[in-house]
């Protein structure tokens, strides 16, 4: 697990296409497969905080595309259920079961570290 700035929250490794959940400095879930943003729509790298959670977000930017189990950590970018074969527009695509675990675990204010 490559993240160093997270004790409670999530870690994302863009190059390995993996994500983890942590509590109290310990990995509690993962690694799970994920897909980040496509060329031209990169997932931001850095340390962020969860600021919004929506069970079923509809993307106004992309024709009301359904984004189940959305956990937003950067303006316009969230963990959510998405294809693991099609890159996103900056979000972190997770399987349905992984996105549910991230949604149920992450809280407003939790740290999200994204490493290249």
N, C-alpha and C positions, 0 to 999 in steps of 0.2 A: 504494500500500500504506500504510494509515493507522497501522500500529503503530510505536511508538518504543522499546518496552522489550524487543524480541526481537533477538538476534543469531543464535542457533541454536534453532530450534523452529518454532512455528506462530503465524500471525496470523489472526484472525477478525474480519470486519466484519459485524456483525449487520444493519445497515440495508441494506447492499449485497448481502447474501447471498453473500459471497465468502470464500474462505480461501486462504492461502498457506503454503508451507514455506520456511524460511530456514536457511542455514548460513553462518557467518562474516560475518553482516550482509548477505548477498546472497540475493535470491529465487532459489530453485532449482526451485520448482514452483508453478504457479498464476498468476493466480487461477483457482480452480475454484468452481463453484456449490455452495452448501450451503443447508440449511434449519435454523434454530435452534428453540428452544422455543416452544410455542404460548402463547396467553394463559392465565395462571394457572400456567404452568410455564416461567418465563423462563430462558434461558441466562444464567449469571452473567457480569457484566462485571468485568474486572480482569486482573491478571497472576497466572498460576498456573504450576504445574510438573507435568509428567507424573509420575504416581506408580504407574501400573499399566498393563499391556498384556495383552490376552487375544485370541487368534486367534478364538475363538467364545465370547463371553460370553452367558449366558442370564440375562435380567433376572428376578430373584426378585420384584421390585416389580410387573412387568407380565406375569404368567402365563408365565414362562420364554420371553418373546419373544427371538428370536435377534438378536444384535448382532454381526455379523461384523466382524473387524478393529478391535476396541475399543481405544482409547487414552484412558485416564481421566486427566483433568486437574483435576477438582473432584469431591467426593464425590457419586456417582450420575450424573455427567455425563461423556460421552466423545465423541470422534470415532468414528463407525462407519458401516458401510453402512446406508443408510436411504432412505426415499422422498424424492424431491426435489419432491413435490407435497403431502405431508402433513407438517405441523409436528410436532416431537418433544415429548417431556416434559422438555426442557432440554438434551438432547444436541445434537451437531452432526451432522446427516445429510449424508453424502457419497455420491457414486456409488460403485459397486463398485470401479472402477479407482482413483478418488481415495482411497478409504478404504484400499485396499491400499498405495498409495504412502505415505500418512500412517503406516500401521502399520509398514511396512518402514523408514521414515526416522526417526520420532520414538523417542527413548530416554528411559528413566527420568531425571528431572531436567531435561529440556529445558523451555524456557519456552514457555508458551502465553499470548498476550495476546488478550483479547476486548474489542473496542471497540464502543460502541453504534452 
